[in-house]
Amino acid sequence: MSEFILEINLVTSITERKLGLEMGSLNVKKKTETLVLGRMVVFNLLMQGGVTPAKLSNYFCKHRTAFYHYKKLHKFYFTNLAAYPEYITLYKQVLDEYENTSVSPRYKSKLVKLSVIDDINITIKSLQAQRELLTTKN
């Protein structure tokens, strides 16, 4: 498992624990209020960390437009603090715990770097598979 996936799992597990959810429950198709709240926190925290919606959609099997919607709501909630105080509180709690738990306190640069490394690893595997196909057919 790559470091990038471990960081995603760390953010997800912190959020699930704060909400009292079972591990892995945020990556399901249900749309209860608690699950949507948790997803918004995880996705916005990761996007604030520099991970692109396209990259997140690969790992969470959600369409990237959902991430843009969550980003828009995040801006609205932080502009209008009374609109959804539960979201703001949970977001700050998860961010604080993630920064304290993660190896690097500067999570934004770390997530971007790990995301790029993961992309490179995927490309290398793809190229190796293509090379294998080309060399076995000759």
NUKELO-460903 format. One record per residue (C-alpha): residue number from 1; residue in three letters; x, y, z. Coordinates in steps of 0.25 Angstrom, whole numbers. Example, Ala and Ser with C-alpha at 12.3 -4.5 7.8 and 13.67 -1.06 7.14 Angstrom:
{1 'ALA' {49 -18 31}}
{2 'SER' {55 -4 29}}
***
This chain:
{1 'MET' {0 0 0}}
{2 'SER' {6 14 -4}}
{3 'GLU' {8 25 6}}
{4 'PHE' {-3 33 -1}}
{5 'ILE' {-13 23 1}}
{6 'LEU' {-9 21 16}}
{7 'GLU' {-10 37 17}}
{8 'ILE' {-24 36 11}}
{9 'ASN' {-28 24 21}}
{10 'LEU' {-22 32 33}}
{11 'VAL' {-32 44 29}}
{12 'THR' {-43 35 27}}
{13 'SER' {-41 27 40}}
{14 'ILE' {-40 39 48}}
{15 'THR' {-53 45 43}}
{16 'GLU' {-60 31 44}}
{17 'ARG' {-56 30 59}}
{18 'LYS' {-60 45 62}}
{19 'LEU' {-74 42 56}}
{20 'GLY' {-75 28 63}}
{21 'LEU' {-76 21 50}}
{22 'GLU' {-70 7 47}}
{23 'MET' {-57 6 39}}
{24 'GLY' {-59 7 24}}
{25 'SER' {-73 12 25}}
{26 'LEU' {-70 26 18}}
{27 'ASN' {-68 18 5}}
{28 'VAL' {-81 13 3}}
{29 'LYS' {-93 17 -6}}
{30 'LYS' {-102 21 5}}
{31 'LYS' {-106 36 7}}
{32 'THR' {-109 38 22}}
{33 'GLU' {-107 51 28}}
{34 'THR' {-95 46 36}}
{35 'LEU' {-88 39 24}}
{36 'VAL' {-90 51 16}}
{37 'LEU' {-84 60 27}}
{38 'GLY' {-72 51 28}}
{39 'ARG' {-69 50 13}}
{40 'MET' {-70 65 12}}
{41 'VAL' {-59 66 23}}
{42 'VAL' {-50 56 17}}
{43 'PHE' {-51 60 3}}
{44 'ASN' {-50 75 6}}
{45 'LEU' {-38 73 15}}
{46 'LEU' {-31 65 4}}
{47 'MET' {-34 75 -6}}
{48 'GLN' {-29 86 3}}
{49 'GLY' {-17 77 4}}
{50 'GLY' {-15 78 -11}}
{51 'VAL' {-21 65 -16}}
{52 'THR' {-29 67 -29}}
{53 'PRO' {-44 63 -30}}
{54 'ALA' {-39 54 -42}}
{55 'LYS' {-29 47 -33}}
{56 'LEU' {-40 45 -21}}
{57 'SER' {-50 39 -31}}
{58 'ASN' {-40 28 -34}}
{59 'TYR' {-39 24 -19}}
{60 'PHE' {-53 26 -15}}
{61 'CYS' {-61 22 -27}}
{62 'LYS' {-69 35 -27}}
{63 'HIS' {-71 44 -39}}
{64 'ARG' {-62 56 -38}}
{65 'THR' {-74 66 -39}}
{66 'ALA' {-78 62 -25}}
{67 'PHE' {-64 67 -20}}
{68 'TYR' {-66 80 -27}}
{69 'HIS' {-80 81 -20}}
{70 'TYR' {-74 78 -6}}
{71 'LYS' {-63 89 -9}}
{72 'LYS' {-74 99 -12}}
{73 'LEU' {-81 95 1}}
{74 'HIS' {-68 96 9}}
{75 'LYS' {-66 111 4}}
{76 'PHE' {-81 114 8}}
{77 'TYR' {-80 108 22}}
{78 'PHE' {-68 115 25}}
{79 'THR' {-73 128 20}}
{80 'ASN' {-86 126 27}}
{81 'LEU' {-82 120 41}}
{82 'ALA' {-96 118 46}}
{83 'ALA' {-101 110 33}}
{84 'TYR' {-95 97 38}}
{85 'PRO' {-87 98 51}}
{86 'GLU' {-85 83 52}}
{87 'TYR' {-78 82 39}}
{88 'ILE' {-68 94 43}}
{89 'THR' {-66 87 57}}
{90 'LEU' {-63 73 51}}
{91 'TYR' {-54 79 40}}
{92 'LYS' {-45 86 50}}
{93 'GLN' {-45 74 59}}
{94 'VAL' {-41 65 48}}
{95 'LEU' {-30 75 43}}
{96 'ASP' {-24 77 56}}
{97 'GLU' {-23 62 59}}
{98 'TYR' {-18 59 45}}
{99 'GLU' {-7 69 46}}
{100 'ASN' {-3 64 60}}
{101 'THR' {-4 49 55}}
{102 'SER' {3 50 42}}
{103 'VAL' {18 49 41}}
{104 'SER' {19 63 34}}
{105 'PRO' {12 75 40}}
{106 'ARG' {11 82 27}}
{107 'TYR' {1 73 21}}
{108 'LYS' {-2 81 8}}
{109 'SER' {12 79 2}}
{110 'LYS' {12 64 7}}
{111 'LEU' {-1 60 1}}
{112 'VAL' {2 67 -13}}
{113 'LYS' {16 60 -13}}
{114 'LEU' {10 46 -9}}
{115 'SER' {-1 48 -20}}
{116 'VAL' {10 51 -30}}
{117 'ILE' {18 39 -26}}
{118 'ASP' {6 30 -26}}
{119 'ASP' {3 35 -40}}
{120 'ILE' {17 32 -44}}
{121 'ASN' {16 18 -38}}
{122 'ILE' {3 15 -46}}
{123 'THR' {10 19 -59}}
{124 'ILE' {22 11 -57}}
{125 'LYS' {13 -1 -54}}
{126 'SER' {5 1 -67}}
{127 'LEU' {18 3 -75}}
{128 'GLN' {24 -10 -69}}
{129 'ALA' {11 -17 -73}}
{130 'GLN' {12 -12 -87}}
{131 'ARG' {27 -16 -88}}
{132 'GLU' {23 -30 -84}}
{133 'LEU' {12 -31 -94}}
{134 'LEU' {22 -26 -105}}
{135 'THR' {33 -35 -101}}
{136 'THR' {25 -48 -100}}
{137 'LYS' {18 -46 -113}}
{138 'ASN' {31 -46 -121}}
***
